[in-house]
Amino acid sequence: MARNPERRTLLADAGLRVLADAGARGLTHRAVDAEAGVPTGTASNYFPSRAALLAGLAERIFDRIAPDPAVLADLGRREPSLALMTDYLRDIVARTTREPGLTRALFELRLEAARRPELRAALGGVLRRGYADDVAHHTAAGLPGGAYEVALLHYAVDGLLLDLLTTSIDAGFDTDQVVSDLVSRLVDDATGGASSPCVNPGRPAGTLARTPLGRSNG
């Protein structure tokens, strides 16, 4: 079996571009080879089946959309507040729209997972663990709200990104203001005006701090 990690990464990145541009139907080993500029058959050496290729892309995409450690460190030095929670979400939206193809590829993977049990098990497990980690830490830290509020933020960020990166409703509202209002209305209002965020600033490795759409997103 091929074991060159750099070549595997090259192929996975090429596969994500194909997935974003051509959708799941356009994702073939030959298309990945062509996008990566490697001899035909190379992708098959690293990902012997379509299931293996999809799993490899699912693994790679979370590395690609991980946040900048320096940004998280800066946020982590601040006191808990709704403003801090807002800035966590602003970072998510900024980095996922900075490389829109990656987020579109993740949407494609989630749709494909609905049709493929093996991918659904792998991708769904990652998403659920990320959400559970956020809720567990949120509860242990004694922050306002709980599982429901954390879920609301996931749902809201997912929907916002879907609108921003696919065919939009074109409502014309400022994205930065939308993010601020999401936190205010989904967290502050739901917890009776509490001012602490749903993510502990000292532990920015949870779902909302790391990636959108779940994993230990938006």
N, C-alpha and C positions, 0 to 999 in steps of 0.2 A: 504493500500500500504506500502511496506517495505520502511523504512526511515533511516536506519543505514548508514551514509555517508561513514564510513570506509569500510563497506562491499561492498557498491556500487563501491568505488574506487578500491578495490581488484578485483572485477569482471570486471571492465572496463579495468584494466591493463592486466588481464588474456585474455580478449577479443582481446586486441591489439596484444598480443603474438600469439594468434591463427590466427588472420588475417594476420600477417606478415609471419607466417610459413606455413599456409594452404590455404591462399587466401580467397576471399569472399565465395567461394563455401564450404569451410571447416568451416566457421563460423556458428556454431549452438549454441543454448542455452546449450545443453548437452556437447558440446566440451568446452564451457566456464566454466561450472561447473567442468568438469574434470581437466582442466588446473588450476583452482583456488583451487582445493581440497575441494570443498564444496558439500553438498548433492545435488543430482539431483533435479532440479526444482527451485533452489535458483536464478539462473540468470533470470528465467521467472518471479519471484516475483519482481525483480527490473526493468526488461526490458520486459514488457509483450508481445511485438511483435518484429519481426525482424527489423522493422523500428525504434522502440524505442531503440533496441540494437545498431544499427548503429549510431543513433543520439547520444547515450551516449558515444560511442567510439570517435565520432568526437569532442564532447565536451571535453573529457579527454585528447585527444592527444595534444591539444594546450597548456594545462597546463604542460604536460610532456616535450615538446620541447621548452618551454620558456627559454630565456637566463638567465645566472647567473647575478643577480643585481649588484654584486661587479664588474664583468667584464664590464658591461655597465657604471657603475659609473666611472670606470677608463678611459674608452674611452671618456666619456662625459666631462672629464676635459681637453681634448686635443683641440688644435686649428684645425679649419676645414682645411682639405687637402685631396688630393687623397690618401695619405698614410693612413689617418684615415678611409676613405671609404673602402680601401682595408682591413684594420684590422676588420672592421665590418663584411665584407663578409667572412674573414678567420674564425671569430668566428662562423658564421652560419655553414660553412662547417665542422668545427671541432666538434661542438656539435651534428650535425645531422648525422655525420658518426661515432661518438663515440657510439651511440646506433642505429645502422643501422636498426634494426627491427622496430623502431618507424617510421622512414621515409618510409620504405617499407609499413608499415600499412597505412600511409597517402596516398601513391600512390594508394593502394588498395581502400581506401575510395573515392578518387577522381574518380577512374574508376567506382566504384559501383554507385557513384552519377550520372554518365552519363546515368545509366540505371534506376535509381529510382528518380522520380520527387520530392518526399518529402525530400530525402537526398540532392538532387541537390539544392533545395531551401535553406536549412539550411547551408550546407557547402559552397555553392557558395556565399551566402550572407556574410559569415565571410571573405572569401577570397577577395571579391570585396570591402568590407568596409576597410579592411586592406590596400589594394592598394590605395583606394581613400584617406585615411588618410595620407598616405605618400605623395601623389601628392599634396594635399591641403597644408600640412605643408611646403613642398618643395617650392611651389609657394609663400606662405606667407613670407617665410624667404628670398626670393630673391636669392636663390641658382642657380647656372648655370644649364641649361637644364630644363627639365620639365617632364610631364607625359610620354613622349616617352622614355626618358632615364631611368626613374624609371622602366617602363615596360620592357625595354631591360635587365636590371639587374635581374628582376624576371625570365624572360624567360631563361637567361643564367644560373642562379643558379639552376633552376629546371632541366635543361638539364644536367648540370654537376653532380648533385646528382643522377639523373636517371642512368647516365653512371657509376658512382662510386659504386652504390648500387645494380645494376641489372647486366644483361649481358653487358659487356663493349666492346667498339671498340678497347680497348687495344692500344691506340695510343702511350703510353709510355711517355707522358709529365708529368712534375712535377705539382702536384695539386696546390701547393702554388704559383708557377709561373703563372699557368693558372688563378687563382683568381686575381693576380696582373694585368695581361694583360687584363682581362675582364673589370676591372675598368678603366684602361688607355684607352682602345680602345672604350669602350661604353660610357664613360662619358667625359673624357678629350678630345678625338678627336672630339666627337660630339658637344662639346661646345667651340671649338676653343682654347683648351689648358687651360681652366679655372682650378683652383686648388681646388675648394671647392667640398665637397662630396654631394651626393644626400640625405643624412640624416643628420639632424641637430644634432651635438654632444650633445647639451644641452637637447635634447628631444629624447631619444633612445627608444621610445615606438612605433615607426612606424613599418611597415611591414618588411623592411630589417633589422631593428635592433632586432626585436623580434623573428620571426620565418621564416623558409624558406617557399616557396610556398604560401606565402600570409597569413597575419593576423596581425592586429594591436596588410614572411619568408624572399627564396631563393632562 
